[in-house]
Each structure stands twice: as C-alpha cells, then as structure tokens.
Amino acid sequence: MIELILLFLAISASFVNKDERFPALIFSFVDCFFYFAGADIEGAKGYIATGLFDAFTALVLYVTFLHTRDRLSIILLGASILSVLINIYGFAAYESYSEPYVYDSLFELYYLVIIALFITRIKPYVRIRDSRGGARILDGINHNCHFVRESKQ
C-alpha cells in the first residue's frame, strides 16, 4: 500500500506549479529513495535511520527555503519534523513490543495529507479560443472565478 502512496506522491509533486516544484520534487524524491534504499533495515535501527533521514530532509528543505523563499518549502520542513516525531513514536512503540498498526496508519495519513497539499498547489491552465482564431492562455483562476493573468498567443 505504501508503494502506491509513494507513487502518487511522486506524480503529484511533478505537477505542482513551477515556483514550488523544486522543493516538492526534492521531498518526494528523498522519501521515495529512502523507502526503497532502506527497506531492508528492520527493528529499532529502522526507526532511528528513518528519523535521521527525515531530519536530513528537513535540513535540505531549510537550505532550499533559504534560496527560494517559497511557502511550500517551509510547510514541507514542518512535515519532515512531524515525520521525525512519528518515527520517535514508532521507536517507542517498538521498544514496548506493541503492534505497528498505529505507526503504519500515521505514516499513510501523513503521506495522504502531503499528496493533498501537492494537489492543491497545482495551477490550472485554461486555453480559450477567440472568435478571431487566436487563443488565450489563462494562467490561473482565483477563488472568485476571475482570471488572474492572461497571455495572448
């Protein structure tokens, strides 16, 4: 199940608007890479490695925020810190010999919220044909259904 969620994460990150695509792709690439590279780490070492890797992701997103100054970088930075906290919970649950159902559910919910965040960051582009044969590209629509910017082609 988590593989399918990571696939949707990577796909939704690639469609985020141009201004915020870089941090979204960094976040999804790093999470997918660690999942497939560290899949064989089990037990307490797995929780510690995942927590440290998420802390590294937070550091990379902080450096990205310093260069781009976009809002998505800071949101994903907070999400990486939340992931570290989920891994601390997972480690504590592992040490107390409890079942990992809550930990797994928290991570699935975590990734679904990130996917929903990425989907809300997609700007729609609408092409309208003029009666004169030309076309206008509308660069996005705000919440009042007014056009934000248009360019003639």
N, C-alpha and C positions, 0 to 999 in steps of 0.2 A: 504494500500500500504506500509506503513512504517513497518508493521509487517513482510511482505515478505522481505523487505530490511534488517531488523534486523536478520531474519533467515539466509539469505545469508551472512551477516556479521559474524555470529557465525560459520557457516560452513567454510567459507574461513579462519577464524582465526585458526581453528583447523588443517588446512593443511599447515600452514606456517612452514618453516624449523625449525629444533629442537632448533637452537641457539636463535631464535627470537619468538618462540611460546608463551613463558610465558607472555611478555608484550601484545602480540596480544590477548591472551585469557583474560587477565585482562581487557583490553579496551572493548572487545566485551561483556564480562560478566557484567561489571559495566553499560554499556549503555543499554543492554537488561534488566537488573534488575531494573534500574531506570525507564525505559519506562513502564514496567508492574507494578511496585510498585507505581509510581507517576502518573498513567494515570488519576486518579480522581481529581487531582489538576488542577483547571482551573483559568483563568484570570491572573491578574498580579502576583499572588502568584506562579503560574505555571512557568512563565518565570524566576522569581527570584530563585525558587527552582531548576530548571534545570540549570541555570547559576552557582549556588553554588555547585551543584552536579558535574558539569563539572570541576569546579575549584578543587574540591576534587579529581577527576580523574586525573587531571594534577599533583597534589601533589603526588598521589600514583605512577604515571608513573615516576616522578622525583626521588622518592626513589628507584624505580625499576632500573632506569638508573644508579644510584649511585652504585648499586650492580652488574648489568650485563654489563654495558658499551657497549651496543649494539646500533646500529644506529636507529633501529625501535622504541625504547623507546623514543628517542628524537623527532622523527617525530610525534609519537602519542601524545607527550607532546604538540607540536605545534598545532596539530589538536584539542586537548582539549581546548587550549587557543582560537583557532578560533571558537570553539563551544560556548565559553563564549561570544565572540563578537557577534555571530549570535543571541544569547539569549538577549543580550542588545538591538540589533536592534528590536527583536520581542517585547520586553517590550516597547520600544519607539513607535513602530507601534500600539501596543495595546492601549497605552495611548492616541494616536492621532486618535483612532477609525477607523483605516484603516483595510482593509481586510488582513487576514493572508496568502494570496497566495504566496507572495514573501518569507515569513518566512518558509513556508512549502516546497517550492521549493528549498530554500537554504539548508535545512536540508536533503532533498532527494539527492541533488547533493553532499553534504558533505559525506553522507554515501556511495554513489556510488564510490566516489574517494577513500575512505578508503578501500572498497572492492577491487577495482582495485589495490591498494597498496598491500593488502594482497595476491592477486593472483600473483603479480609479485615477491613475496617473496617465492614462492613455488619452491623447488628444485626438478627437475625431477630425478627419479632413473630409470636407464635402466638396464635390465638384458639381457645379451647376452650369448648364448650357444656356447661353444667351440666345435671344431670337436672331441676333446678327451672326450667329455661327461661332462666336468666341466662347471661351469658358472662363469661369471664375473659380478660384480655389479659395474656399473659406477656411481659415486657419484654426478654427475652433469656435465653439458656441458656448456663451456663458449661461448661467442658470436662468436668465430672463429671456432666453431664446433670441438674443440679439447677436449679430455677428461681431466677433472680436476684431478680426483683421481680414482683409481680403486682398488678393493679388490678381491682377489681370494677366492672362496669357495670350 
